[in-house]
Amino acid sequence: MIPSIQVDDSTKNSCGQTDLFIARKIQAAMIPKRLPMLQGLELNSLYLPCGAVGGDLFDVVQISDDVLAILIFDVTGFGVSSALISAMAKVCFSNYIRNIDSPRAVIEHVNSQILNEINADFYITAFLGYLDLHDNKLTYCNAGHAYPIVFRKKEGIVTTIKTQGTFLGVFENGSFEEHCTYLGPGDCLILLTDGLYRLFADDLYEGRKCLEDYVRETLSKNSSREFLNQIEKRYKKINQGIEDDITALTVEVLTDSRRNQIKEKLGFSTDDPVYLQFLSYFEETDKAVSVILSSMDAFGFADESIRKMKIALTELLVNAVLHGNKKDFSKKVVLGHLVNRQKTVVSIMDEGEGFDPNGIPDPTLPENITRDCGRGLFIVRHYVDEITFNLIGNRVTVTKYH
């Protein structure tokens, strides 16, 4: 349950710097620091509040091994009041998403709870979808929110997911529809708030049409990640005229060709059964490594080999985030692994400029004993059977034989 709150004009007018600071902290805590890593999908997000705090929020929740919940919503207005209401609404959504398997049912429950417990002059628009990870079937419900966009890469067309639904927090017996669609290889689902339209035109209708054209033009040649990068660059050029929060969330289904391109960049052949993972944060390394170690265990690798590989991979992934991407968490580290009864091969690539592995000082020499650099790579070299780097040094491949 979420606590009941009262929001009126006197509250809005009396908010000082302390209130803004607290609201910013609440807002920051509610924005996902990282998105789930899933085989065959790439998820990216962009959040650009127009002021100190805003009313847009999103969430991605892996409910089970089979289902991914995707949520985006927008509270009217912006500032402290909208931020507090959006934070409470997100808690409300989270409670129901984890326990109800129907997007429409979740929307109905959230609407009822908001009406009962939040006494304020506002409304919320929201879109909630459940993606079946087996066949990429998206079941969704829209509560008056900006229509999500789907780019169908194979056909080169842009469509919108149009369903009817009333706002949340307005009508006790709101009307909500639940529908479904399928995402194919190469397709990209874009969830957004209407502030994104204003990057293209002052009129929302014209902005939506221009955005759809921009999606078609950009995604036909680029990844969803690059699409969001271009949106952010556009925002930085004209943000003085934008008086609304901008939020976007992309879910891209990787094509076989895109997967093969990634495998080739990692040094594998297109026929290799490589398992791909993506990460940006230090906290994601344990999960990524555990997937590889589980495969090694299943193929009967010795406990000592698994232990050494855990240490080596953890060191390499931390280095990729820290030294390769220089803690720029908007950049990704891509890793692919192949495990069979003969060997384990893991390739890790960051988005940095690379380095010269031969230029790393030997930490065993007396003059380098007190220096920090070189120790991790020294350990890795002694814990794996083979280690190679690409020419620029932003990719490392390690092999452990059975």
C-alpha positions as CSV (number, residue, x, y, z in Angstrom):
1,M,0.0,0.0,0.0
2,I,1.1,3.6,-0.6
3,P,0.5,6.4,2.0
4,S,-2.2,8.9,1.4
5,I,-0.9,12.4,0.5
6,Q,-2.4,15.8,0.1
7,V,-1.0,18.2,-2.6
8,D,-2.3,21.8,-2.9
9,D,-1.0,25.1,-4.2
10,S,0.3,26.2,-0.8
11,T,2.5,23.1,-0.7
12,K,3.8,23.9,-4.2
13,N,4.6,27.5,-3.3
14,S,6.3,26.7,0.0
15,C,8.8,24.2,-1.4
16,G,12.3,25.5,-0.8
17,Q,15.7,24.2,-1.7
18,T,15.5,21.5,1.0
19,D,12.3,20.2,-0.5
20,L,13.8,20.2,-4.0
21,F,16.8,18.3,-2.8
22,I,14.7,15.7,-1.1
23,A,12.5,15.4,-4.2
24,R,15.6,14.9,-6.4
25,K,16.8,12.2,-4.2
26,I,13.4,10.4,-4.3
27,Q,13.3,10.8,-8.1
28,A,16.8,9.5,-8.6
29,A,16.1,6.4,-6.4
30,M,13.1,5.5,-8.6
31,I,14.9,5.6,-11.9
32,P,16.4,2.2,-12.8
33,K,20.2,2.3,-12.5
34,R,20.5,-0.6,-14.9
35,L,18.2,-2.7,-17.1
36,P,17.9,-6.5,-17.3
37,M,20.4,-8.3,-19.5
38,L,18.5,-10.8,-21.6
39,Q,19.6,-13.1,-24.4
40,G,18.3,-11.8,-27.8
41,L,17.2,-8.4,-26.5
42,E,18.9,-5.1,-26.0
43,L,17.3,-2.6,-23.7
44,N,18.2,1.1,-23.5
45,S,16.7,4.1,-21.8
46,L,16.9,7.9,-21.8
47,Y,15.6,10.3,-19.1
48,L,15.8,14.1,-19.5
49,P,13.8,16.0,-16.8
50,C,13.0,19.6,-17.8
51,G,13.7,21.0,-14.4
52,A,15.1,19.9,-11.0
53,V,12.6,17.0,-10.9
54,G,9.8,15.7,-13.1
55,G,6.8,13.5,-13.3
56,D,8.0,10.9,-15.8
57,L,9.1,7.5,-14.7
58,F,9.7,4.1,-16.2
59,D,10.6,0.6,-15.0
60,V,11.6,-2.8,-16.4
61,V,10.9,-5.8,-14.2
62,Q,11.8,-9.3,-15.1
63,I,8.9,-11.1,-13.4
64,S,10.2,-14.6,-14.2
65,D,12.4,-16.4,-16.7
66,D,9.5,-16.2,-19.1
67,V,8.1,-12.6,-18.7
68,L,9.4,-9.1,-18.8
69,A,7.2,-6.2,-17.6
70,I,7.8,-2.8,-19.3
71,L,6.2,0.3,-17.7
72,I,6.3,4.0,-18.5
73,F,4.0,6.7,-17.1
74,D,3.7,10.5,-16.8
75,V,2.2,12.6,-14.1
76,T,0.7,15.9,-15.2
77,G,3.0,18.8,-14.6
78,F,6.5,18.8,-13.2
79,G,8.3,19.8,-10.1
80,V,8.1,18.5,-6.5
81,S,4.5,17.6,-6.5
82,S,4.7,15.6,-9.7
83,A,7.9,13.9,-8.6
84,L,6.4,12.7,-5.3
85,I,3.2,11.5,-6.9
86,S,5.1,9.6,-9.6
87,A,7.3,8.0,-7.0
88,M,4.3,6.7,-5.1
89,A,2.6,5.6,-8.3
90,K,5.7,3.6,-9.2
91,V,5.6,1.8,-5.8
92,C,2.0,1.1,-6.4
93,F,2.7,-0.3,-9.9
94,S,5.6,-2.5,-8.6
95,N,3.4,-4.1,-6.0
96,Y,0.8,-5.3,-8.5
97,I,3.1,-6.1,-11.4
98,R,4.9,-8.8,-9.4
99,N,1.6,-10.5,-8.4
100,I,-0.8,-10.0,-11.3
101,D,-0.3,-11.5,-14.8
102,S,-2.5,-9.1,-16.7
103,P,-1.5,-5.5,-17.7
104,R,-5.1,-4.4,-17.7
105,A,-5.8,-5.9,-14.2
106,V,-2.7,-4.1,-12.9
107,I,-3.9,-0.8,-14.5
108,E,-7.3,-1.2,-12.9
109,H,-5.9,-1.9,-9.5
110,V,-3.5,1.1,-9.6
111,N,-6.3,3.4,-10.8
112,S,-8.5,2.3,-7.9
113,Q,-5.7,2.7,-5.3
114,I,-4.7,6.1,-6.5
115,L,-8.3,7.4,-6.4
116,N,-8.6,6.1,-2.8
117,E,-5.3,7.2,-1.4
118,I,-4.0,10.3,-3.2
119,N,-6.1,13.5,-2.9
120,A,-4.6,15.8,-5.5
121,D,-5.6,17.7,-8.6
122,F,-3.7,15.6,-11.2
123,Y,-3.9,12.6,-13.5
124,I,-1.5,10.0,-14.7
125,T,-1.0,8.5,-18.2
126,A,0.6,5.0,-18.3
127,F,1.5,2.2,-20.6
128,L,2.2,-1.3,-19.3
129,G,3.3,-4.3,-21.4
130,Y,4.2,-7.9,-20.6
131,L,6.7,-9.4,-23.1
132,D,6.8,-13.2,-23.3
133,L,10.5,-14.0,-23.7
134,H,9.8,-17.3,-25.6
135,D,8.0,-15.9,-28.6
136,N,8.3,-12.1,-28.1
137,K,4.5,-11.7,-27.7
138,L,3.7,-8.3,-26.1
139,T,0.5,-8.1,-24.1
140,Y,-0.3,-4.5,-23.2
141,C,-2.7,-1.9,-21.8
142,N,-2.6,1.8,-22.3
143,A,-4.1,4.4,-19.9
144,G,-4.3,7.5,-22.1
145,H,-0.5,7.5,-22.6
146,A,1.5,8.5,-25.7
147,Y,1.3,5.6,-28.2
148,P,4.4,3.4,-28.2
149,I,6.2,3.1,-31.6
150,V,7.3,-0.1,-33.2
151,F,9.9,-0.1,-36.0
152,R,9.6,-3.2,-38.1
153,K,13.1,-3.5,-39.5
154,K,12.3,-6.3,-42.0
155,E,9.6,-4.2,-43.7
156,G,11.2,-0.8,-42.9
157,I,8.0,0.6,-41.6
158,V,6.9,2.4,-38.4
159,T,3.6,1.5,-36.6
160,T,2.1,2.7,-33.4
161,I,0.4,0.6,-30.8
162,K,-3.0,2.3,-30.5
163,T,-5.4,1.2,-27.8
164,Q,-8.0,3.2,-25.9
165,G,-7.9,3.9,-22.2
166,T,-8.8,6.6,-19.7
167,F,-6.4,8.5,-17.5
168,L,-5.5,7.1,-14.0
169,G,-6.7,9.0,-11.0
170,V,-9.8,10.5,-12.7
171,F,-12.6,7.9,-13.1
172,E,-13.5,5.3,-10.6
173,N,-14.7,3.0,-13.3
174,G,-12.1,3.6,-15.9
175,S,-12.2,1.9,-19.3
176,F,-9.0,0.0,-20.3
177,E,-8.3,-2.3,-23.2
178,E,-5.8,-5.2,-23.3
179,H,-4.3,-6.3,-26.6
180,C,-1.3,-8.1,-27.9
181,T,1.2,-8.0,-30.8
182,Y,4.4,-9.8,-31.7
183,L,7.9,-8.4,-32.1
184,G,10.0,-10.0,-34.8
185,P,13.8,-10.2,-35.3
186,G,15.2,-6.6,-35.8
187,D,12.0,-5.0,-34.5
188,C,12.4,-2.1,-32.0
189,L,9.7,-1.1,-29.5
190,I,9.9,2.5,-28.3
191,L,8.1,3.6,-25.2
192,L,8.0,7.4,-24.7
193,T,6.4,10.4,-23.0
194,D,4.9,13.2,-25.0
195,G,7.7,15.5,-24.2
196,L,9.7,13.7,-26.9
197,Y,7.2,15.1,-29.5
198,R,8.3,18.6,-28.6
199,L,11.8,18.0,-29.8
200,F,10.4,18.0,-33.3
201,A,7.4,20.4,-33.2
202,D,5.5,22.6,-30.8
203,D,2.3,21.0,-32.0
204,L,2.0,17.5,-30.5
205,Y,0.3,16.0,-33.5
206,E,2.9,17.4,-35.9
207,G,5.7,16.4,-33.4
208,R,4.4,12.8,-33.4
209,K,4.5,12.5,-37.2
210,C,8.0,14.0,-37.4
211,L,9.2,11.6,-34.7
212,E,7.8,8.6,-36.6
213,D,9.7,9.8,-39.7
214,Y,12.9,10.2,-37.6
215,V,12.5,6.7,-36.1
216,R,12.2,5.2,-39.6
217,E,15.2,7.1,-40.9
218,T,17.5,6.5,-37.9
219,L,16.7,2.9,-37.0
220,S,16.9,1.7,-40.6
221,K,20.6,2.4,-40.4
222,N,21.4,2.4,-36.6
223,S,20.9,0.5,-33.4
224,S,18.4,1.5,-30.8
225,R,21.3,2.7,-28.6
226,E,22.5,5.1,-31.3
227,F,18.9,6.3,-31.8
228,L,18.7,7.4,-28.2
229,N,22.2,9.0,-28.5
230,Q,20.9,11.1,-31.4
231,I,17.8,12.1,-29.5
232,E,20.0,13.3,-26.6
233,K,22.2,15.3,-28.9
234,R,19.1,16.9,-30.5
235,Y,17.8,17.8,-27.0
236,K,21.1,19.4,-26.0
237,K,20.9,21.7,-29.0
238,I,17.3,22.9,-28.5
239,N,16.5,22.2,-24.8
240,Q,15.9,25.9,-24.0
241,G,12.5,25.7,-25.6
242,I,11.5,22.3,-24.1
243,E,9.2,22.7,-21.1
244,D,8.4,19.0,-20.5
245,D,10.2,16.0,-19.3
246,I,11.5,13.6,-22.0
247,T,11.7,9.9,-21.3
248,A,12.2,7.0,-23.8
249,L,12.7,3.3,-23.4
250,T,13.7,1.0,-26.2
251,V,13.4,-2.8,-26.5
252,E,15.2,-4.1,-29.6
253,V,15.0,-7.7,-30.7
254,L,18.3,-8.7,-32.1
255,T,18.3,-10.2,-35.6
256,D,20.5,-13.1,-36.5
257,S,22.6,-10.8,-38.6
258,R,23.0,-8.3,-35.7
259,R,23.9,-11.1,-33.4
260,N,26.4,-12.4,-36.0
261,Q,28.0,-8.9,-36.3
262,I,28.4,-8.8,-32.5
263,K,29.9,-12.4,-32.5
264,E,32.4,-11.4,-35.2
265,K,33.4,-8.3,-33.3
266,L,34.1,-10.5,-30.3
267,G,36.3,-12.8,-32.4
268,F,33.9,-15.7,-32.9
269,S,32.6,-17.2,-36.1
270,T,28.9,-16.7,-37.0
271,D,28.3,-20.5,-36.6
272,D,29.6,-20.6,-33.0
273,P,26.8,-21.0,-30.4
274,V,27.8,-18.0,-28.5
275,Y,25.8,-16.6,-25.5
276,L,25.8,-12.8,-25.5
277,Q,25.5,-10.5,-22.5
278,F,25.6,-6.7,-22.1
279,L,26.5,-4.7,-19.0
280,S,27.4,-1.2,-18.0
281,Y,27.8,-1.2,-14.2
282,F,30.2,-2.9,-11.7
283,E,27.2,-4.4,-9.9
284,E,26.3,-6.4,-13.0
285,T,29.5,-8.4,-13.2
286,D,28.5,-11.1,-10.7
287,K,25.4,-12.0,-12.6
288,A,27.2,-12.1,-16.0
289,V,30.1,-14.2,-14.6
290,S,27.7,-16.6,-12.9
291,V,26.0,-17.5,-16.2
292,I,29.4,-18.5,-17.6
293,L,30.4,-20.5,-14.5
294,S,27.1,-22.4,-14.5
295,S,27.8,-23.5,-18.0
296,M,31.3,-24.6,-17.0
297,D,29.9,-26.6,-14.1
298,A,27.3,-28.3,-16.4
299,F,30.1,-29.4,-18.7
300,G,32.1,-30.9,-15.8
301,F,34.9,-28.4,-15.4
302,A,36.9,-28.8,-12.2
303,D,36.0,-26.6,-9.2
304,E,39.5,-25.2,-9.3
305,S,39.2,-24.2,-12.9
306,I,35.8,-22.6,-12.2
307,R,37.3,-20.7,-9.3
308,K,40.2,-19.3,-11.3
309,M,37.9,-18.3,-14.2
310,K,35.6,-16.5,-11.8
311,I,38.6,-14.4,-10.5
312,A,39.9,-13.8,-14.0
313,L,36.5,-12.8,-15.5
314,T,35.7,-10.5,-12.6
315,E,39.0,-8.7,-13.0
316,L,38.6,-8.3,-16.7
317,L,35.0,-7.0,-16.5
318,V,35.9,-4.5,-13.8
319,N,38.8,-3.3,-15.9
320,A,36.4,-2.9,-18.9
321,V,34.0,-0.7,-17.0
322,L,36.7,1.2,-15.0
323,H,39.6,1.6,-17.5
324,G,38.0,0.8,-20.9
325,N,34.7,2.8,-20.5
326,K,36.2,5.0,-17.8
327,K,33.1,4.6,-15.7
328,D,30.9,6.2,-18.4
329,F,27.8,4.1,-17.6
330,S,26.1,5.1,-20.8
331,K,28.6,2.8,-22.6
332,K,28.3,-0.9,-22.6
333,V,30.6,-3.9,-22.2
334,V,29.7,-6.8,-24.5
335,L,30.8,-10.3,-23.6
336,G,30.2,-13.6,-25.3
337,H,31.1,-17.1,-24.2
338,L,31.2,-20.5,-25.7
339,V,31.5,-23.6,-23.4
340,N,31.8,-27.2,-24.5
341,R,33.5,-30.4,-23.2
342,Q,36.9,-29.3,-24.5
343,K,37.2,-25.6,-23.5
344,T,35.6,-22.4,-22.3
345,V,36.2,-19.3,-24.4
346,V,35.1,-15.8,-23.2
347,S,35.5,-12.6,-25.1
348,I,35.0,-9.2,-23.5
349,M,34.9,-5.9,-25.4
350,D,34.3,-2.4,-24.1
351,E,33.7,0.9,-26.0
352,G,36.9,2.6,-25.0
353,E,39.9,3.6,-27.1
354,G,41.9,0.5,-26.1
355,F,45.4,0.1,-24.7
356,D,48.7,-1.6,-25.3
357,P,48.7,-4.8,-23.2
358,N,52.5,-5.1,-23.8
359,G,53.0,-1.7,-22.2
360,I,51.6,-2.8,-18.8
361,P,54.5,-2.9,-16.3
362,D,55.5,-6.2,-14.8
363,P,54.2,-6.1,-11.2
364,T,56.8,-8.6,-10.0
365,L,59.8,-6.4,-10.8
366,P,61.2,-4.6,-7.7
367,E,60.6,-1.1,-9.1
368,N,56.9,-1.9,-9.6
369,I,56.1,-3.7,-6.4
370,T,54.3,-0.7,-4.9
371,R,52.5,0.4,-8.1
372,D,48.8,-0.4,-8.5
373,C,48.8,-1.1,-12.3
374,G,49.4,-4.5,-13.8
375,R,48.5,-6.8,-11.0
376,G,45.1,-7.8,-12.3
377,L,46.3,-8.6,-15.7
378,F,49.2,-10.6,-14.2
379,I,46.7,-12.7,-12.2
380,V,44.6,-13.3,-15.3
381,R,47.5,-14.5,-17.3
382,H,48.3,-17.1,-14.7
383,Y,44.7,-18.2,-14.2
384,V,43.7,-18.9,-17.8
385,D,45.4,-21.0,-20.4
386,E,45.3,-18.5,-23.2
387,I,44.8,-14.7,-23.4
388,T,44.7,-12.6,-26.6
389,F,43.9,-9.0,-27.4
390,N,42.6,-7.3,-30.6
391,L,44.8,-4.8,-32.3
392,I,43.5,-1.7,-30.5
393,G,43.3,-3.4,-27.1
394,N,39.6,-2.9,-26.3
395,R,38.8,-6.6,-26.6
396,V,40.3,-9.5,-24.6
397,T,39.6,-13.2,-25.2
398,V,40.5,-15.8,-22.6
399,T,40.4,-19.6,-22.9
400,K,40.4,-22.3,-20.2
401,Y,40.8,-25.9,-21.4
402,H,38.9,-28.8,-19.7
